[in-house]
């Protein structure tokens, strides 16, 4: 349970007067003053012949030397056709070699790369393009079910009447000049991706070198749109300084430079997990990124672990549950996991029980948690190499180098060490703000530069943390404040419950009641009565779920985060249907 770690620590850290819940990460090495472009050049020089990307679904491999060449080629092409430093380029597509090249090329040219969720539809895409005044959209298709051109025609119908291979003019998005796609067709209003790659000249190549000499590391290089579950997506602005240093100190903490690692990357590039923990960390460490499939396909991920001899696995809790199930099919066929060493979990909180399953299934030497948020570039806490296993199983790791953390009450006052409260962050990694949204920036970051997370955390004196949930997810039942995570971890200790999500729904008498949605093992007969009987006598009565529903899967974002607000809606519909049938 979440208290286990702190019970062990009390023996060595007990004191009469509690210290304030504040911790500053180590500063044994200064922050780097370099741009992403510098990082690309450095990686090509250090690891020229090492594989940078292996895209299994494209049957394509590319070295760090080739990566730099293709990045420079596209960057020069972007400048040649009219893009300038500071312009916004929206990038939409699933994981591919071209996606990484496009991100890095735009950033190296001083252009601000704007990551777009590839599943966004008309209104969401229009909002993002409009919000950042995008000058270019690059849409990369690698699947017959994708049709970005039809989607774009719904947003800017004028493109259908415009010439192929030329800039566009549109009333709906007046700043949008270029639509680029990786197509062989001559589509009206669209420039072919490969034409841009080949359009660079001696002049634009020289201009690119000048930009790289003069570009300020504090300049914004990437905009990451948040999930927008409580409103329209907000564009978190990240600088070169943010992401170069955050990825570097993560790599250093993980000791990734000690050998040639091959990383199974299941998470999407467009998320900070993929952009920073994936791409930027690969450049910092010389690690190879293995892209197993177009989109998310657990069985292809499991096969890639074997075929590509992956040493590190990246995933969210949901992805690991699916990967474990997919791997069992292969294990039954005689496969054996011999190469994986490290399993890293992020994007959502992972239960100790799931961590143990991950370690056992893949014969891992260690498991790692990272924790943070998009607005923090994104990492704030990371596990340490060689730490005791109970810390890896029960905490989110230790505060990262050059980061500050404090835990506060509802009035913003620091609580005593070991007490729960909202965790705030400060340091080089905090974003400068949301794009063109001063009001939301002021709500997120206070006058002293502290970024408010919205997460409830308990901090220990050695800088390790335990997240107990989201403030907005607290269930208030009859005046009792209930943290869902502790109940979820308890339910997942049942041998036939794979995953549990606990949340509250409105109740006329109690204010809210506790509900649980669970995924169960194949052939299990677990039902609502089983769950309640399992809880009775083991957890407090007010924590026992009033309603339980069994689902095959949970609604989640593309980055793997489970959407509890949708589970609440599903549960309320479920209860209404039961009542109507009675």
Order of alpha helices (4+ residues) and beta strands (2+ residues): alpha-beta-alpha-beta-beta-alpha-beta-alpha-beta-alpha-beta-alpha-beta-beta-alpha-alpha-beta-beta-alpha-beta-alpha-beta-alpha-beta-alpha-beta-alpha-beta-beta-alpha-beta-beta-beta-beta-alpha-beta-beta-beta-beta-alpha-beta-beta-alpha-beta-alpha
